């Protein structure tokens, strides 16, 4: 958003001209809250501001779209368009779906041709189709770049076959789709409970569509069918084309060093991974620095599989890897970015095997700060593969984990170097958020055996910090060489999220800085301050929700969470395409042999970064959906059982509860809570009873009963068994979210005595949903 607006200095409010100028300077980004914050308007002064904005809207000087305020006739940078017709040159024309008629006729917007390739290319829209598009202003008009084609009727739909009286129905996996009728002769051999792909026919406005089974995927009782739902629902490729497999099969192992590759086979590098890891793409080594000028320092080496040696730009392997973006890890299977010939063999740093690698040797001072680094293309031979648990036990007990003299000469220097590097991490003060990770364990029979929450060990932190430092070194080198690269960026929290956090902290008498250079340490101090209090779990959840999502981008804004100015992913090219780009950049910039970045890649990087960021989000959603469905299947026969958990989300419709036993999420509808109106209090992240002041708040420990399971959708519904707590009372005179003090609210209530009651609740909370007494 543009800089702080200029004020005329007259009165507490800006002039109408100042407000209009601010809206013009910040198109598509302005709402009442942003205007109030920009001009320093607080408390009771927000009321005349609201009145002024209403007058401007009535006069047609501004256009209100939901909470956003724009100039009349302007369009937001991303909007929904409807394709109307074509130009004489054949270009598509579209009009905005929402338009202020007082601004005249809607603009006719030229839709640019889709530049995507393969699966990334959108379906070509036609007349009447709706598209989500990014707009660019040009020559007094707009052009649109397609983000997504909307309202596309699916050719096939995923669903489960179920009986409906004497007939058959298709229950879609996507709850937003309606059920369909299946005739007996259209079942295609499917039985009740089978997961199928079905082709949809037409239905009437008030009748269900007809469907015909196109493919039977498997019985839903089979856990493998559950992960298949995620693959198909998210359109994730999971079978390699023949030309990709042929290239992988033709790849030859690297057996010797040479002109472009140093021989590091005598260096005892080791890999440390989860016990069930399917591939091993990073190895580490450390030793004390013998340089007398660096007393107490260490040399840390991180070696990464040289995937770029095997996967060259624009090969079949490369095109498929870009399309996939990353590997995806389900409890029952891995969907790799590269065929197993590479990911599980030639590129996997297995013990005793000669493997090509790209290595970085980093020198750290006694203060834990990196002093220098250098990259090398090498041939290595891993000395051992250890699990995190084995490594931690060896460190704790001082024992050799595998009996090959690994513990003393290799692990002890690694641990010493980590303790040194950890000092630098502590001085850097990255965001210290611990996120519990569910792990579903599948037994030999393909059924769920148990669900664990992964414990974070110091061995995990050792590898994590060494990988972070290697990633930083890669970004620094490529910047120094002026090479194209894709950064891993993480933006600071948005102003709206920070304001929400600040209001919540004020409700528990904790202050938070309003402006200035916000850093992760500000959040860490709050987390530490409240760690051992009743608010410890709650504040962790609230701070986590405040953070932005990391992404890939050729434009660098730094990494807020890690508190780093430059950061790129280098350490996992077997499973992330972004890392492969960085490897190619290093190979080309440092003249380390063949396999560098192709010429002209700079123009493609924005598109590639957007694609792999989307693929990452797709993978995360697929992994999360699969675990939710597996847990729902596991709990399907425990309806009526009681569980302990915590409130993990609060909405106007009800509460989301996360179970302690499994980490499963379920919903408690507001209509089933208590016998009174409940209001959604955003500042407290709570539902508050209008009459009793009973409160259910984010982070509260609760008991719930499981009342409904929808395994296909991975959804659980709970009944709340726990009583709420009293809502906190604000001190007299203290401003609330609405800018009125409690005293003023009380006076207003007395003045309104005898009049019709409203649905407002304690602290100005808004009604979440009206319900009948006794329900």
N, C-alpha and C positions, 0 to 999 in steps of 0.2 A: 504494500500500500504506500502511497505517496507520503512525503514528509509531513510534519506537524503543520496544521493549517494556521494561517495568520488570523489574528483576532483584532477587531476594531477597538476593543477595550471598553466599549460602552455596555454597562449592565452585565448580568450574569450569563446571558445567552448570546450566541453568535447572531449576526444579522441573517436575514433571508438570503442575501447575496452570498454571504460566506458559506452557508449550508449548500447552496446550489453549486458554488465553485468546488467545494469539497467532493460532492457527488460526481461532478464532471471529471475531477482528477483521479477518481477511484472507481471506474466503471465496473459493474458486476461484483463489487467487493463491499458494498456499503449497506448497513442496516442501522436501525436506531441505536443499537449498542455501540457500533463503531463510531457513529457521530458523537454520542455522549462521551466516549472515551477520548476521542481526538480533541474535543473542546473542553475537557475537564468538567463536564456537567455531572453532578452527583445529587443524591438525595431528592428533595422536593423539587429541585429545578428540572427534573426529568419530565414533570407533568406539563409545564408550558412548552417544553421541547416537543413532546408528543402532540400537543395541540397545534403547534406551528407546522409540523410535518403533515398533519391531517389537512390543514388549510391549503398547504402547497399542493397536496394530492388532489383536493377538490377543485383547485384552480387549473389543474393540468400541468403545473410546473414540474412535478415529479411523477414517476410511475412506480407503484408499489406492486411487487411480485412476491407474495408470501412475506418473509421477513427482510427481503432485499429491496433496496430503493435505488432506482436508476433515473436517468434522464428520460423524458418521454420519447418513444420511438427508438430507444436503444435496445440492444440484445445482449444477454450474458455471453461470456466467451464459450461456454458449452451449453447447448440447448437441444431440444427435440424439434426436428423439422418434418414436414410432410411433403413428399415428392409430388409436384403438381403436373409439370409437363417438361418439354425439351426445347432448347434453342434451335435455330436453323442449322447450327453446326453439330447438333446431336448431343450437346451437353445437358445434363439433368438440371432442372430448376426446382427449388423447394421454397416453401413458405414456413414461417415459425408456427408451431402448434398453438402457442399462447401469444397473443398480440393485443396491445391496447388500441382499440378502435378509434379512440379520440385522437390518436397520433396519425390518422390517415390510413391509407391502404398499406398492408404488410409488404415488406420488401421481398423481391424475388431473388433468391440466393442461388448462385452457381455452385453445384456440387462437383468437387474435383474428383477425377478418376482415382480409384483405390490403387495405391502403389504396392500393396502387400503381395507376397509370393506364397504359393502353395497353400497350406492350411491357414496361414495368417491372413490370406486374402478374404475379404468379406463377400457375401453373396451380393450380386449386383442388384440394387434396389430398382423397383419399377413404380409406375404411377400409383399413388395412394399409399405406398409404403412409408413407414415412419423410420427416421434414422436419428441416432444420437450423434451429434456432430460438433467439432471444434471450429469456431468461426474466426475469420480474419477480416478486418476492415480494410477495404481497398477501393480507391476511386469513388468515394462517397457511398459505396455499397458493401456487400459481404461476399466472401467465398467460404465454402464449408468443406472440411475434411472429415470423412466418415470415420467415426469411432466404432459404431456398432449398428447393424441393421436390426430394427425392432419389429415386433409383431410378426415374426416369421412363424408360420404354422409348421411345426416339426413334421418331417417326413416320417420319422419313426419316434416312438415314445417308449421309455423304459417303464416297466410295471410288473406287478405280481398278479397272477391269475387267482381269482377267488370265486366261490359259488355265490349266487344271488337267487335264492329260491330254486327254480328249475333251470335257470340259465347261468351264464358266466359273465363276469365283469373283469375289467383290467383296472387294478388300483395303481395309479402312477407313482413312481418314486418321488417326483416333484409334487409336493402338496398343493402347489398353485395350479396344477392341471386337474381337470375334471375326470371323473371315472368314465370309462367307455364300455359299451356293450360288445360282447364277443359271441358270435353265433357258434354253435357246436361244431359245424363244419369248417370254422375258421381258427380252431385251436392249434392246428399244426402239430398235434401230438403232445401239447403241453398239458400238465396236470395241475390240480389245485396246489398252490404254494410255489409254483415255478416262477422264476424271474425270466422275463421274456422281453424281446424287442417286438413291438407291434406297429403296423402301419395304420394310421388313422384315416378313416373315411369322413364323410361330411355328416353333420348332425344338424337338427333344426335349432331355432333360437331357444326353444325350451325343452329340447330332447337331447339325450346323450349321443355323442358320436359313436359310430360303429368302428371296430378295430379288427384287424386280422393279424395273427401271430406270424412274424417273419423269421424269428430265430428263438429257440429255447436255450437260455444261457445256463441254467442249472437250478437245482432246488435251493430255496432260501435257507434251508437247514444247514447247508454247506457254507462254512465261513468264507471259502474262496469266492463264493458268489457275492458276498458283501463288498469286498474290495473291487470286484468287477463292476458293481453299481457305480462306484465313484469314478472309475476309469471311463465308463460310458457316459455318465451324466455330465462329466466335466470335459468330455471330448479330448481325452488324453491318449495319444498314440502309444500302444503297448506291444505292437508287433513290428519288427524291423523289415523293411522292404528287402527284396532279394539282392539288389545292387549294393546295399549297405552291408549285408552279411557277406557278400562276396569280397568286398574291400577288406573287411575285418579278417576274413579267412586268409587272404593273401598277405597280410602283414607279417613281417619277419622280425624275430627277436634281435635285439642289439647285443652282440656278444663280446665286443671289444671297444676300447677307447680309440681315439684317433685324432685327426687334426682339429675337429670341432668339439671334442669331448675329452675331459680330463678323467684320469683313472683314480677313483676314490674308494675302491673296493676294500681297502685295508682300514678305512675309518669305520669304527663300530657304531654305525647309525642303527637305531631301533625304532620300530613302530609301536605306538600305544593306542589302542582302539577299544570300542565295546567288544565284549566277548563274542557277540554274534555278528560282528562286522563282515560284510560281504566283499568289501574291497579295502585296500590299504594304500592311500595315496600320499601320506606324509610320514617322514621319519626325522628323528631328532638326535642331536649329540651336543654335549657341552664339555668344556674343560676350563680350568683357570687360565687367565691370560698371563703368559710368562713375561710380558713387557713390564720392566720395572717402573715405567711411567704410568702404568695402569694397575697399581697395587689394589688387590681385592676385586679386580674386574674379571669378567669371564668372556669366553668366545662361545657363542651359541650357533650351531649349524642346523638349518631346516632344509631338508631335501624333499622335493615334490616330484611326483611322477611326471615324466616328460611326455605328456599326451600329445603335444604339438608335433612331435616327431612322427607320430602315426596318423594324426588327423590333420590333413593339409587344407588350406582355405579352398572353399567351393568344391570339395570332393563330396561324394555321396554321404560319407560319414559326417562331414562337416554340416551339410544341409540338414541332415536328420537330427544332429545334436542341437543345432540352433532351433529347430522346430520344437524339440522337447524342452530345451532350456535348462533342465536339471533332472537328476534322478529323483524318484519318489519312493518313499519307504513305508510300506504297509506291514502290519503284524504278520501276514502270511506270505508276502512276496515283496520283491523289489522290482520296480520298473526303471531300468537303468537308462542313462542318457546315451551310453555307448554299449555295443554288443559285448557279451561276456568274454569273447576272445580277447578284447582289450581290457574292459573294466575288471574282469576277474582273473586275468592272466598276464598279458604282456605289459600292462600299465600298473599292475598291482605289485607293491614292494614286498614280495614274499621273502621270508628268511632263506638265505643261502642261494638266492637266484640273482644273476646279473640283471640289473634293470637300469634303463636310462632315466636320468632325473635332472631337474633344474634346481640348483641349490643356492641358498643365500647364507653367507657367513657373516655374522653380526658380532661386533665388539661392544660390550657393555662395561661402563664404569662401575665402581663400588656403590654409586648412588642409584644404580639401576637404569640410568639413561643411556640410550644407544649413542655410541661415539662415531661409529663408521660401519659400513657394510659393503659387501661385494657379491656379485652373482656369477655363477659358474654352471656350465653344462657338463654333466659328469656321468660316469658309469659307476653305480654303487651296488653294494650287496648288503642287505639288511642282516644284522647280527642276531636279531630276535624279534618276535612279535608278542607283545604282552598286552593283557587286558588292563583296563583301568584298576580293577579290583586287585589283580596280581601286583601291579605297580605300587598301589597304595599300601598293601600288606608288606611288601618288601621294604618300602620306605619306613613304615611304622616300626617293623620288627628288626630291621637291619639284616634281613636274610636274603640270600640269592634266590630269586623266584624260579629259575629253571636249571640251576646246577651247572651253568656254563660260564661261571665267573662274570656274569653280567652285573650283579648287584653292586659290587665294590668299584670296579673301574668305570662303569657306565652310569648306573642310576644315582650314585652319590654325587658325582659332579653335576648331573642334570638337576638334582634337587637343590644343590648349593647355588647353581646358576639361577634357578627359579626364585629362590629366596632373595637373590640380588635384584632380579628384574622386577619382582613384586614391589620393591621399594620405589621404583620408577612409576609403577602403576598407582601406588598409593599417593604419590606426589601429583600425578595427573588427575586423580579423582574422577574416574568414569562413573556413570550411573550404576549403582549397586542394587539391582533388582533381581531377586531370586524367583524364577518362574517354575513351579512344580511341573514335571513332565510325566504324563501317564504312559505306561508301557503295558500293552496287552500281550500276555504270554500264551501262545498257541501250543497245545499239547500234541502228542504223536498222532492222535486220532483226528486232528484238524479242528478240535474243539477248544474253546477258551479254557485254559488251566487256571489262570489267576490274572489279576491286574495289579501292577506295582506302580509306585511313584519313585522315579529314579532319584537316588541320593547323589548329591554333588560332592565329589571328593576333591582333595587337593591335587590329585593326579589329573583330574579334569581341568582344573585351573592352570596347572603347569602347561599342558598342551595348548589350552586356549590362549594363554598370554604369549607363548612362543609363536603361535600362528598369527596373532594380531601384529606382533612386531615384524614378522616376515611380510605381511600384507602392507604395512606402512612403508617398509623398505622398497617394495615393488612400486608403490605409488610415487615415492620420492625419486626413484631412479628414472621412471618414465617421464615425470615432470622435468627433471633436470635435462633429459635428452630431447625434450620437446616432442615426445612421441604421443600419438593418439592413444587414449585409454578410456575405459569405462570405470568410473569411480563407484564405490559403495557409499551412498550418501544417506544421512539421517537428519532431517530438519528438526529444529527446536519446536516445542509444542506451540500450537496455534494460540492466538490471543483469547479466543473464545474458550478453549479448554483450560487455559491458565486462569481465566476469570472464574470459571466453574470450580476449579481447585481452590482458589483463594476464598471463595464464598464458603466452601465446605470447611476449610481450616478455621475460618473465623467463627464458625458455629461451634467449634471445640476449643476456642480461645487460643489458636495458634496463628501467628502472623506469617506472611509470605511476601517477599519483595514484589512491589508493583511495577517496577521498571528497572532499567539498567541492563547490564550484560548478564543475562541469566545463564547459569552453568549447572551441570549435573550435581555439583556439590551442594547447591541449594536444596535439591530434592533429597540428597543423602542425609543432610542434617535433620530434615524432618523425619525421615525413615528411622534414623538412629534415636532421635528424641522420643519417638512414640513406640519404639520396638517392643519394650517390655510393658506397655500399657494395654488397656482394653481396646485401644484403637489400632494396635499394631498391625493386625491382619487387614483391617479396613483401609488404613492409609496406604498400605502396599497396593491394594486393588485400585484405589483412586488414582495414585501416581501412575500406575501402569496404564490406565485408561487415558491419561493425559498425554502420553507420548505419541509422536507421529510414527508412521510406518517407514522403515528403511526401503531404499530402492536403488536401482542402477541408473547412472546418468553420466554422460560425457562432460557435463558441466558440474564443477565441484562447488559444494557449499559446506563441506566438512561432514563429520559424523558427530552429532550432538551427544548421543548416548555414550560413546567411547571417549568423548572429549578429545578428538583428533582433528587436525586441520586437513589432512589428506589421508585417504584410506581406499584401498582397492582389494578385491578378492583375488588371491594368487594361489591359495593352498589346497584347492580341491578341484582340479581340472577334470578328474574322472567323472564328477557328478554335477559340475556347474559350468555352463558355457561362458559365463563372465570371466572365470579364471583362465579359460583357454585363450580368450582375447588378450588378457594381461600377459600370459606366457609368450604369445606371438609377438606382443609389443617388446618384451625384454629381449627375445631372440633377435629381432630386427634391429633394435636400438643399440644393442651391445655387440652386434655382428658375431653371433654365436652359431652361425650355420644356417641351414635351410629351415623353412617353416615359420617365417616371420609374417607380419601383417601384410596383406595385399595393398597395392597402391590404390588410393582413392577411398580407403575405408572410412575416412573422417566423415564423409557425407552420409554413410550408412549407420554410423554409431548411434545417433539419436533413436532411429527406428529399432535397431537391435536392442538397445537398452530398454526401450518400452516393451518389446516382445518378451525379453527374459524376466523383466519385473512382473509382467502379467503371468508368465509361466510359473514363477515362484509363488505368487498368490494362489494360482490354480492348484498347485501341488499342496500347499498348506491347507486349502479348503478340502481337497480330496482326502488327505490324511486325517483331518479332523472329522469329516463326515463318516469315514470308515470306522474310526474308533467309536464314535457315537452310536453307529448302527450295531457294531459288535457288542457293545455294552448293553444296548437295548435288548438284543437277542438273549444275552446272558441273564438279564433281569426279568425276562418275560414270564417266567414261572414263579416270580416272587411278588406278584400283585397282592397287596394287603399287608406286606411287611413294612416295618418302621425302620428308618435310617436316620443317622445323625449327619449334619452337613452345615454349610454356611451359606448365607445369602450372597450370591455372586453377581446379581443384577437386580435393579429396581426400575420398573417402568410404570406408566400409567395403567397398564393392563394387568400387572401383577408382579410376582417375584420369581427370579431364577435362583435355584438352589443347587449348589455343587455338593455332591455326597463325599464324605470323608473316605468311605471304604473303597470307592472305585474312581472318584473324580468325575463321575457322570453328572451331567447337567439336566435338570428338569424344571418344569414350570408350575407355579402355583397361581391359578387365576384369582384375580382380586375378588370375584364374586363368591369365592369359598372362604374368604378371610373374615372372621368375626361377624357381628350383627349390626354394623354401622357403616356410614360412608367413610371411605378411605381416600385421602388426598395424596397426590404425588408431590413431595417436597424435594425439589431439585437440589437445593443448597445442602440438605442433610443426606441426600441419596437415600430417601426413606419414603415409606407409606405411613401416613399418620391418621388415626381415627379422629373424625370430626368431633364426636361427643366426648370420648374418654381420653383423647390424647395418646392412646396406645400407639407405639411406633415399632415398625419393622424396618431395620436399616441394613444397608450394605455391610457385609462382614459379620453380621450377627450369627451366633451359633444357634441352630434350630434343629428340631425333630420333625420329620415329615413321614407321611405314609404314601407308598406307591399305589396309585389308583388306576393308572392306565399306561400301557406301553404300545407304541407304534414302531415295531422293529424296522419296517421298510423305510420309514422316514428318520429313524434314530431319535424319536421323540419320547419323552417321559412326562407324565403329569403327576403332581404330588398334591397331597392335602396337608396343610400346615397344622401340626399338633402343638407347637410351642406358643405360649403367651408372649405378647410383645412387651416392650419396656416403655416407661414414661418418656414422652418427648421432652427434650431439653427446653428450658425457658430462657428467653433472651433477657438481658439486662435492660431495664427501663431506659429509654432514650437511645438505645443502640439501633442503628439503621438495619432494616431487613432488606431482602432482595428487591422488594418493591420500592425502597427508598423512604418508607415511613417508619417511625419509631413505634415500639410497642405501646407507648403512652398515647400516641396519636391514633393508633388503631383502636385502642380501648375507647377513646372518646368518640370515635366514629361509630363504634358498635352501639354505644349508649344512645347516640343521636338517632340511630336507625331502629331503636327498640320499638316493637309494636308493628313494624313493617314486615313484609314477607321475608322469610329467612332465605339466605343465599347458601350456596354450597361451599363457601370459603371455609378453610380450616385453620388450624394453628399456624402461626408464622406466615400467613398469606399463602399457604399451600393451595395448589390448584386441584379441583376434583378430578380423580382418576377415572372413576366410573360410577354411575348411579346404580344402586341395587336395592332390592326389596328387603325389608326387615325380616330377619329370621332365616335368610338363606345362608 
